[in-house]
Amino acid sequence: MTRTLVNRVLLALLGLALLTGGAWAAVTGFLGDRVPSWWRGPGSEERLVDRDRYRELAGHDWWDAASMGALAVLAVLALWWLLAQPVRGRSRVLRLPRPWLGVRTQALTSAAEQDIERLPSVRSGRVRIGSGRGGRLRVAVTVRLEASAQPALLLGELHAGPLANLRTATGAEQMDSVVRLRRGRQRAVRVR
């Protein structure tokens, strides 16, 4: 099991427990004596903390500060845990090796697609750019070929041309790339 999966399952279980407890407390509190006999809940005279015990704790000077501090620490920890979860999706700005320098992913993608479409026997190209393992640049390229295309030659041209330009433009020392070549006609346009 991955760490992300464990974190998401634990967050879901915690959220479900809080939601269930809140719904139970709300229904019991709003309906009061009108709840059915099988409904488990505190009676009208029962409290979560005994009144005598609460008065005893509230009499100490440290009680208010300790209870508020514990709740604040729990809230900060829960918020930190939530924000520490990885975000899915592509970043809009790709950070370059130089400090404070970045390039819009959409602009870089558009330029790489234009480079690919300039290659001979390429009908269209689609590029997705993101970060891979260890912060390495990850590029996924889908190229739709014409019927007369030679894939072996095209892969060499793709590696020496658009992918090399992309590596140079981003300053990436290493780049993970996945290339998918598709041949054949595109789907027919349907007319109604």
N, C-alpha and C positions, 0 to 999 in steps of 0.2 A: 504494500500500500504506500502511496506517495504521501509526503507531508501535506501537500495541498489538499488531497482527498480527506485526510484525517482532520485537518483544520475545518474544512467545510462541513463535514459530518458533525463534528463537535459544535460548531456554530449553529447548525440546523437543530440539533437536539436541545441546545441551550435555549434557542429562540422558541422552540415548540413548548418546552417546559414553562418558560415565562409566559407565553401566550395562554397556555392551558390554566396556569395558576391565576393569571389575571382575569380570565373569563370566569373561572370558578368563583373568585372573590367578588367579581362584579355581579354575577347572577345571584349569589347568596346575599350580598349586601342590598341589592335593589329590591329583590322580591321579599326579603325578610321572612315573615311567618307564612307567606303564601307558597313556599316551596313544597314539593311533594314529600311525603313521609320517608321515601327511600333515598332522598337527596342527602348526601353526607355533607355536613357543614356545621360550623359552630352555632350554638344556640344564641338567643338574644342576650344572654347574660355572660356568655363565654368570651374571653379575650385571647389574643395571641400570646400576650405576656400577662401574667397575673398582676393585678393592680398593686398588691402589696410589694411584690418584687420590683415592679416598675418604680414605685415611690422610693424604695430603698436605693435603686441604682441612680435615679434622678437626683437624689440627695447628695451624691458625690460630685465634686467639682469636675472631675475628669470625664464624666459620663457623656456629656453633650459633645465635647471635643473628640472623644474617642469614637463615638457612633458616627458623627459627621465625617471624621477623617477616614474611617473604614469604608464608608459608602463612597467617598470621593476617590479613594484608591481603587476600589472595585470598578467604578465607572471609568477611570483613566485606563486601567488594565484592559477592560472590555473594548474600549475605543481603540487602544493601541493594537489589540489583537485583530480587530476588524480592519484597520488600515494596513496591517502588515500582510494581508492576503494579496496574492498577485492579481494584477488586473489583466484580463484578457483583451485582446484586440491589438491593432497595430498602433504604434506611436505616430503622431502627426509630425513630429520633428525628430530627425535623426541626428544625434550628437556626434560631432566630428572629433578627431583626436586632439585638436587644439582647444584650449580652454575658451569657454563662452562662445563657441562656434557651433552652429547647427544648420541644417538644411531641411526644408520641408520635404517630407517623404513623397507627397503627391507630385511635386516638381521633379524630383529625382526619378520617380517612376515614369512620368510622362517622357522625360528625356531618354530614358533607357528604352522605352517602347518605340520611340521614333527611330533610335539607332537600329533596333532589331528589324523594324519594317523596311529599312533601307537595304537590308541584305537581299541578294538575289534569291528568287524562288520562295520568298516568305509572303504569305497572304496577310497575316496579322500576328501581332505579338502582345502578350499580356505579362506584366511584371508585378510582383508583390515583394516589398522590401520590409524587413523587420530585423529584430535582434535574435540571435540564436543562443546556443549554450555558451557560457563564459563571456557573454557580451560580444561575441563575434557577429559580423554582419551575415544575415541570411537572406538569400534571394531565391525566389521561386519564379521561374520563367515558363510560360506556356506559348509555344510557337505553332501556328497553324500553317502548314506547308502547302505549296501547290503540288499538283500531281507529278510534275517532272522533277521535283526536288531530290537531291542526294543528301540524305541525313548525315553521313559521315563527314562530308565536306562542310556542311552547314554547322556542325558542332565545332569544328576547328575555327571557322570564321566567327562564330558566336563567342567562343572563348577568347580569341585574339582581339575581337572588336568590342562589342557592347559590354561584355562582362569585365574586360580589362579597363575600359573607360570608367565603369562604375567603381571598380576597385580603386582606381587612381583618384576619382572625384571624391570619394569618401575617406581616402587615406587609410583604408583597412589593409592591414598586413595579411590577414587571412579572411577568407570569405567562403561560407558554405553556400553552394548553389545547387538547385534542383531544376533540371530542364526537362520539360515534357514536349515531345514533338507529336503533332497530330496531323494526319494527312486525310485528305478527302474533302468532299463538298460540305458546305455548311448546311444547316437545316433550312428547308424551304420556308419561305415566308407564307403564312396562312392569310388568306383573304376571305372575308365574310361577305 
